[in-house]
Amino acid sequence: MRRPDRAGRHRRQLTASNRILAGPPRRFALRRCDPGKLSPYAEGTEEPGAPIEVVARWPERVVELAARPRGHRGAGRMSTLYGGVETGGTWCVCALGSGPGELVADDRFRTREPASTLQDIVAFFSRGPRPAAVGVGSFGPVDAHVGSPTWGHVTTTPKPGWANAPVAPVLARGLGVPVAFDNDVTAAALGEQRWGAGHGVENLCYVTVGTGIGAGLLIEGRPLHGLVHPEVGHVRIPHDLRRDPFPGVCPYHGDCWEGLACGPALRERWGAEGRELSDDHPAWALEAEYLALGVLAIVMVASPHRVILGGGVMERPGLLELTRGRLRELVAGYMDQPLLGGDIARFLVAPALGDDAGVLGAIALAQAVSSAGAASSAV
């Protein structure tokens, strides 16, 4: 798909946007994924306004859905195409397919108010073959807790009109297929684990550094959710006020990690967009310092085997290398791990899927839902 980068230019992505690819479906070797390792989901029914049944999927096996509508039992007999949706604060991306290079249709449109945006998503999937399931990675904060009365909702977002918007329930009713739901960064982590820079790594963290800082944590292949989903952007990191008197841009915490190191912080501190700053500008050494401090906190608490560092700020050439070097210095040999020493380039890596990690991760969520649905009929 062609999607504009943050400078307004266009880059070639997975497939051309807004067209159905002709010819027979191509085959693509995919690593099978245990459905018990992904997120909870809701099952939609055919009738508009019908209730949503929610199923917990770990640690126990999937339980049978009550009153499951005819035609949905045994997802393995449905289409092998899956829907992925990434709802961002500015753009919404939809795709139909089974993985990288296997998209038969995709589209992107502005994220407007909830009703019209969700209507556009339903319309996209109604135009072509029916997906077996749809996964959604949404901007947040979100409620991804199974059994919660607000499961599948965007919650306390500052985006006008979206607070408490019921994203997954509306899509489940409108499409009549299983719908998986999680936040957008966790979806990106799943996409990178399945097909990208985290392939084969069960314990990993995907960090995006852009308008804000967010992270998706996978522990033993499962998205980590507790009281809330991880909000690593709001951890406190050391802030030397003599070196950097900038107070931070976070409206809640001021100089938390996000407040000091996100894209808007770069702009406000230096009076220019990051792309306008020269390679030898002091901004980059300071940015690498803050990024390394935040990654160090993740390493010490969650102990992932790999950290993927993406987002618009990380598109700056050389910034990843600077951050690796500073992280190695901060570890200071405390942990006798080659991945935090001489092999750090294998530990702190760039994403492989680029801007498509989120929508592909949503497809991975959908595939797990479909597999789980097929298994549930035998319980």
N, C-alpha and C positions, 0 to 999 in steps of 0.2 A: 504494500500500500504506500502511497505517497503522502507524507505528512510534513507540514512545515516545521522546521526547527525554530528555536527561540529567536533567531535573527531574521525570520521571515523567509529563509531560503527553503528549497524543497530537496528532500533526499529520497532515493529509491528505497522502498521497504519490501515487504514480503510479496505483494502482488499489486497489480494496478487497482485503484479504488473504483468502486461503483460498477463493477462488471462481473458477470458470471463467466467463469472460465469454461471454454468448450472442451469436448472430448471426454473419454471415459475417465473415471476416477483413477488417480495414480496411487500406488501403494507406497507406504513409508514405514520403515521399521521403527517402532516405538517401544521404549522400555515400559513394561507393565507396571502399574502403580497400585499398591495396596489401597483399596478404597477406605479402609479403616484409618488411613493416615491423613485424611483431608478433613475439610470442614463439615459441620452439620448442614443440612439442607431442608427446604420445605417442599412439599409436593402440592402442586396446583391441581384443581379440578376443572372440568369442562364448563361448569356453569358460572357465569359472571356473579361475583358477590359471594361465592361459596367459601366456606372456611378453609384455612390453610392448616394442614397437618404437619407437625414438625417432628423430626426423627433424630434421636441421638445416635451417633455412629461410632463412639469409642468410649471406654475400652471394650464394651460388649459388642456382639454382632448386631447388625442392623435388625431392628424389630419390624414386624409386619405393620404396614399402614392400615389403619381402619378405614373402611369405606373407600378403598382405592378405586378410581373410576375405570371402567372397562376400556381396554385398549392401552392402558399404561402398565399393566402387570407384565413383568418380564421385559425390561428395557433392552435386553440383548436382541429381541426380535424387531426393534425399531431401527430407524435409520442409523448409520454409523457417522453421521455428521453431528457436530456439537456446536453450540453457540457460546461465544465469549463476548462479554461486555465489560468495558472499562469506562466508568463514569468519572471523569476528571472535573476539576473545578471550572475549566474553560471548555474542554472538548470531551465529547463522548465517542468512543470507538466501538464498533460492533464487527464481529467476524463470524463466519460459518465455515467449519472445516474440522480437521483433526490434529493439526499441529503445523510447525513451520514448513512452508512449501506445500502445504496441503489445505490451503484456504480456497474455497470455491466462490466466496463473496465477502466483501467487507465494505464498510462505510464509516465515515466520521462526520459529526455535525456538532454545532455549538450546544453546550449544556445550558439550556434555558431554565425556565421554572419547571418544577417536577412533572406536572401533568403532561405538558407538551413533549418534554424530553422522553418520558416513559412511553408515551404514545408513539414517538418516532422509533424507539427500540422495538416495540411490538410490531410496528409496520415493517421494519427491516426483516424480521424473522418470518413474517407472514407472506413475504413476496416470493420466497424460494422454497426449497425442500424443508420439511419440518425437522428441526433438530431433535435429537433424542433427549437432550437436556441442555440447560443454559447455565453458565457460571457468570457471576457478577463480581468484579473487583471495584469497589466504590471508594471515592474520597470520603473522608470521615471528619470527625469520629463516627463510628458505626456500632451497632449492636449485633454482634455475631454469636451471641450466647443462645444455644438451643433451649427451647422452653420459655424464653423470655417473651412477654407480651409485645415487646417492640423488636423482636428478632427481624433482621432484614431491613431495619430502618437506618437512615442517616440520623444522627442524634443532635449534638450541640454544635453543629457547624456554624461558622459565621457567614457562610454563603447565603445571601438573601433568599428567603422562600424555601430553603431546603431543610431547615431544622425539623426533625421528627418526620421526615418524608418516608413513607413506606415503600421502599424501592422493590425489594424481593417479593413481598406479597402481591403487589400490583402486577409485576411481570409474571408470576406464577399463575394468577387468575387469567391474565390476558393471553398467555401462550398455551396453558394447559399441559405443560411439561414440568419435570422436576427442575428446580432452580437452586443453585448453590450460591452462597453469599459470603463475602469476606471483604476486608479493606483492600485498597488498591496495591499497597506495598506488599502485603502478604501474597496477593495474587502474583505479583512480579517475582517474588521469591520462589513461588511454586513453578512458574514458567522457567526461570533460570535453572532450578533443580532438575526439572524434567528434560529440558532440551538445551540448556545453555551452559553458563560458566560454573554452575553448581551441579552439573550432571554427576550422579553417583554419590553425592555428598549428603548424608542424612541430617547432619547438624550444621546449619549455615545461617547466616544473617545477610539479608539484602538491605542496604542502606541507600536511600535516595537523597541527594543534596540539591535542592532547587529552590522553589519558592519557600519551602520549609525543609525540615529534615524529618524523615520518617524511616521506619525499619520494619521488615517482616522477619520474624524469627521462626525457624523450623528446627525442632528438636526431635530426633529419631524420625524425621520425615513429616512430623505433624506441626501444623501452625500452633504457635504458643499463644494461648488465650488464658487470662486469669480474671482478675477483677475487671480489667479492661484489656484491650489489645495493647501490646508494648508501645509506649510513647517515648522512645529513646531520644527524640529531639528535644525533650524537656528535662533531661538529666542536667545536673549542675557539673560544670567542668571548671578547673582553675582559670581564673581571670586576673591577670596581672594588670592592674589599673595604671601603673606607671608606663608600661609598654603600650597598653591599649586602653585609653580612657573611655572608649566608646561604650555607651550604656547598654547596647543591645536593642533589638527590635521586637522581641516577643511581647505582645500586649499583656501577657499574664505574668511572665517571670523576668522580663528584661534580658539579662545576660545568661540565659540557659544556653545549651549547645546550639539549638536552632537560632536563638536570638543573636548569637555571635558569629555563626558560620554559614547561614543560609544566603541565598542570592540577594535578597533585599538588604541583608546586613552588609554585604560587600558594597552595594550601591550607596547606602546611607553613610557608611564609614568613610569611603574614599571619594564620594561625589561623582561616580561614574559606574557604568555597567562593567562587570568583570571582563567582558570581551574587549572593552576599550582600554584596559590596563596592559602595559607592556610586560614582557616576560620577566624582566628584572625588577618589576615593581615590588616594594616590600609587602604588598597585599598577599602575595602567594606564599611567602614563608610563614606569615601569621595564619593564613588559612590552613596550611598544612599542619601547623601546630594544633589548631583547634580540632581539625578532623582527626588527627592522631589521638588526641586526648579523649575524644568521644568513642573512637573505636577501641581504645584501651579499656574504657569502662565496660563496653560490651564483652570484650575478651575475658576480663576478670570475673564477670558475673555469669554470662551465659556459656562461655567456653566453646564457641563454634569451631568447627574444623576449617571454615572458610568464611571470609567476609567479602561480599560483592559491593563495590562502592560505585554507584551510578548517579544519574540526575544531571541537570543542566550545568551546574557548577563544575562537575567532574569532567566535562568536555574540554576543559582547559588543558592543552598539551603540557605534560610534565608535572601536573599537580598530583597525580597518583603516585609517581615516583618519589616526589618530595614527601608525601604522606607516609609512604612505606619506610623511608629512611628515618623520619621522626618517630614513627611507632616503634621501630627497632631500638632506637635510643631510649625511649621511655620504658620499654620492657626491661632494659638494663641487665639482661642476662638472668633475671629472676626465675624465669621458667626455662628449663632445659629442653626446649622444643625447637627443632630446626625450622619449622614453619614460622616461628617468630624471630628467627635469626637469619642465617644465610639463605634459606628457602622462602623468605617472606613474600617474594613475587608470586608464589603459588598459594599464599594465604590471603593476601589482600589483592583482589583482582577487579578488573573492569567487567561490566555485564557483556554477555555475548549476544543478547537479543535486542539490545538497544531500546527504542521506544515501544517495541512490540511485546516486551516482557509481560506487561499487565494483561493485555487481551489474550495472549497465549496462556498465561497462568489461569485466566478465567476459563479457557477451554479445558485445561487440565482439571479444574474443579468440576466442570460439567461431566467429563468422562468418568470421574470417580463416582459422581452421583448416579450416573446411568448404570455403572457396574454394581453399585450397592443396591439399586432398585431391582436389578435382575436377581441378585442373591436373596433379597428379602422375600420373594415369592416362594422360596423353598424353606423358609424358617417355620 
